[in-house]
Amino acid sequence: FEDFEVSFAAKSEANVKDVPTWRIGDTWVYETKFDVAGLIQSANVSASIQTLTGDTTMEVTDIMFETILGVQTLVYELTIEGDYSSGNSGATLEGASGRLEIEYDGIDILRASDLAVWDSTFTLVVDFAPFNIGFLSQELADITFATIYEPPREKYDFPLRTGDQWTSTYDSATNVTGTSDYFDPTTFDSPFVEDNTTYQVTTDGTPLEDGDSPSYSGCTDSHKVNSWNNTGTTNGFEWYCDSVRSYAWYRIINPAGFQIDWLLKSYSPVDSSGGNPSSSPGIRNSVIEVVPEFVAILPNATEEVVGHFTVNTANEVGKNL
């Protein structure tokens, strides 16, 4: 009943990372690098644009049940917002120098049991200010990408171990809508067909790519997960950081021709203390943990299940939740 095939598994059980838990209000802020050179090239537009930069905020805004393939499934709603700019005179469009800006608004729906992606929707609004003059700004595009995966696409095969490799198989479709004076957004549509993505945990340690690292300093024990589409072309990578319950660095290479790098700047978990947004999550103040007596049991067997409720690491006994 699983939606992936394990091709290879590491033998060592050391340094294993398991499924994290999120809470409404958990927030990550990422330094962002947005490269649209490929998108411009595919649109045959006379332009040159520097990599856009800015910040992206990701926040858990809901935890809810959704019916996925007929099964009631607990999911997280993750809201993603960002604003990016080429800087003054960082872009040239049809001979005019100026400033290019992109606004990103998205919502991802992730299965809580393994952070697999079920639904991903985001909108890009692109504006160009010729000669860096704001009131001359013109909208170049307003495009929405909506992608569904059934079953959800499993980016992480928890528990993560260096050397693990797996393939997530699913039916997927992308619907692209919106307007642009320079290209037809619907050319990026893809029909609902069977697809797959292959992943491998290739290394662990501090995230490092081309001499660069995230400014967040508490992810020295991360796992790099590379991904490839069904033709063997790279989709990018994620440096998963267990201490922040998500990735420290995520590079996505979109078929539409753009690349986004998200590098962690800060992590602010709710109901936590003793942390530092730029280096440590601290500890959750209130934690409920349910522990079965055995890892696995025979059908119809009996086992003891113990629940622990702690506040600031101290056991709470006989208290109403």
N, C-alpha and C positions, 0 to 999 in steps of 0.2 A: 504493500500500500504506500510505499514511499515513492517520491517523484524524481529520484535520482539513482544513478548507478555509481558505486564506489569502484574506481579503477585501480587505485593503489592506496595503501594506508601505511603510515610510518609505524615502525615497531615500538619505538620508545613512547612511554606514557608521560615523560617529563614535559613540563612547560605546556600543559594542555589548557585550552581556554573554552569554557562552556557558555551556554546561552545566558545573556544578561537580562535583567528586568528593568523596564522603564516605568516612569511615573509621569502623570500629567504635569507639565511645567518644566520638565527636564529640558535644558537648553544648551546647544552647542553653537559657538561662533567660529566661522572659518575665514581665514584669509583666502581670497579667491583670485584665480588667474583664468581669464576667459579668452580663448584664442578662436577667432572667427575667420581666420585666413582661408580655411578650406571651404567654408560656406560662401564666402565672397567669390572664390575662384569658380565654384560650381555654378554660381549665378551669372558668370560672365560679366561682372560689374567692374568698371574701371575704378579701382579703389586700392588703397593700401592702408592697413590699420595695425597699430601696435596692439600687443596683448592688453586687454582691458583688465583692470584690477578693482578690487573693492572688498566688501565683507558680505558674508552670507550667514543668516541666523536660521537655525533649525530648532524647532520646538515641538515637543509632544503635546498635542492639543486635545486628544481624546483617546480613550480606551473603550472599545465597544465590540459588539458581536455583529458579524456579517455572515451571510450564507454564501459559502464558496463551494461550488459543485455539489450543492444539496446538503452540505454539512455546516452546522453552526460553528463559527470559528472566531476566537478572540483575536482582535487586531488592534494595532496602534495607528493613530492618525498623526503623521508628521508633517508640519507646515514648514515650508522652505521659502525664505524671502531674501533677496539680494539686490544691490545696486552696484553697477560696475561702469567704469569710465576709462577711455583711452587717454585722458588728460588733454589739456589744451594743445592743439596742433598735433595731436597723436593720430589723426586720421585724415586721409585725403580721399574725397569722393568726387569723381568726374572733374578733377582739376582744382577743386576748392579744398583748402586746408581747414580743419576745424576739430571739433570734439564729438566723439561717438559715445553714446551712453546706452546701456541696456538695463532694463528692470526685469528681474526674475521673480515669478510667483508660482509656487508649486505645492502640491499635496501628494504625499506618498502614503499608501495603505500597506502596512507590513504585518504579516502573521506573527503573533506574539510568541509562539512556541519556538521559532527559529529565525525570526527577522526576514523571512522570505518575502519578496515583493509581489503583491497581488495587483495593485493598481498604482500607476504613476502618471500624474498630470502636471504639466507646467506650461506657463505662458511667458513668452519673451516679447517685450516691447522695446523696439530699437529706435532711437532718436539721433539725429545728426545736427549739430549746431555749427553752420559754416562760419569761418573766421572767429570761432569761439564766442559768438554772440548769442546769448540765450534766447532772446525774443525772435531770432531768425530760425530757431530750431524747427526741424521738420521730422515727422514720423516716417521712418522707412519701412517698418514692419510691425505687425501685431499678430503673433502666431502662437497657437496652442497645440502642444503635443499631448495626446492621451493614449497610454499604452496599458493593456490588460494582459495578465499572465494567468492561465488556468491549466494545471494547478500553479500556485505561486512559484516564482523563480527563486530557487534556493541559492543565495549568494554565499552562505556560510554553511558548511557541513559540520555543525557542532558535535562533539568537542573538536576545536581546531588544533591540529598538530602539524608541524613542519614536515613536508613531504606528502601530505594527504592530497589526493586528486579525486574529483567527482564531476559528473555531468548531470546538469539539471535539464530535464526534458519537459516541455509544456506546449500548449497552443497559445499563440500570441498574435495581437494585431495592434497597429498604431494608426490612429486617426489624427490627421493634421489639418487644422482649420485656421482661418484668419486672412489677413490681407497684407500684400506687399507690392510696391511698384516695381520691384526688381526681379521677383521670381514667383512662381506659382507654389504656394505652400502644400497643395495636395500632391505634388510630385514626391513628397516624403512619406506618403501613406504606405502602409503595408497591410495586406489582407490577413485574415484570421487563418493561420496555418500552423502546422507543427514545427517547432523550432527547438534549439538546444543551445546551452552555453556550457563550456568546460572551464573548470576552476582548478587551481593548484596553489597550495601554500608553499611558496618557494623559499622563504627565508624568515628569520625572526630577528628582533633587536630594535634599535632605534630607527624610525623611518628616515630614509636618506635616498634622494633621487637627484642625480646630476649636481651633487654638492649642496643641495638644499634640504632643509628639514623644517617641520612645523615649529612655530614659536612655543607651543605648549611643551613643557619640559618633562611631563610625567608619563611618557609613553615609551620608555626604553625597552619594554618587553612586549613589543607588538609583533603581529604576524602579517606578512605580505601575501595577499591573495590575488594572483593574476587571473585574468579571464580572457577567453577566446570565443568568438562566435562559431557557427556551424561550418564556416569555410576555413577556420583556422586563423582568422584575422583578429588581432588583439582588440579587446573592448576597453582596455585600461587595467586598473588595479585598485585595490584597497589595502591600506595598512590598518588592520583591525587592532584596536587598543583596548584590552580587557578592562583596564582601570577606568576608562571613560565610557564604557559600555557601548562603544561605537567605533567608527574609524577615525584615525588621526590624520589620514591623508587619503583622499579619494580622487582618482583621475578617471573621468568618463570621456570616452571617444564616441561621439554620436554620429550615426551614418549620414546625418544631414550636413556634416562637414565642420562641426565645431568641437572643441575640446575644452573641458572645464577641470581645473584642479582646485580642490578644497583642502586647505591645510589648517589644522586645528589651532585656534588662538586661545579659546577659553571653553570651559565646561562648567555649568552651574546646575547640579542636581538639586531637586527640591527635597525638603525635609532632611537636610544633611548638615553636619557640623564638622569643624576641624579641617576644612579644606581650603584650597586656594584656587580661584578660577583658572589660573594660568599654569598650575603645576600639580594639583592634587584634588581628587573628588571628596576627600574626607570620608565620613561614614554616614549611612542612613540613620536617622534618629529612631525611627520606628520600623521594625522588621518583623515579618511573620514568616517562619520557615516550617514547612511540613516535611517530615522525614519518615519514609517507610522503613520497616524493620529489615527487609531484604531488598536487594536490587531487582530480583525477579522471583516469582513464585509460580507453583503449578495452579491450573484452573481450579476454582472452588476451594482453594486453601485459605487459611486464616493467618493474618499477620497483624502486628501492632503498628499503628501509625501515630507518631508523636508530633504535636504542634508546639513550636516555640514562639513566644511573643516577647520581643525585647525592645526596650526604649533606652537609647544611649548605652547599648551593650548590656544593660541589666535586665534580668528575667522579670517579666510581669506575671504574677500568679494570681488567679482568682479575680481578674479585672475584666470588666466589660469592654469589648472592642468597639 
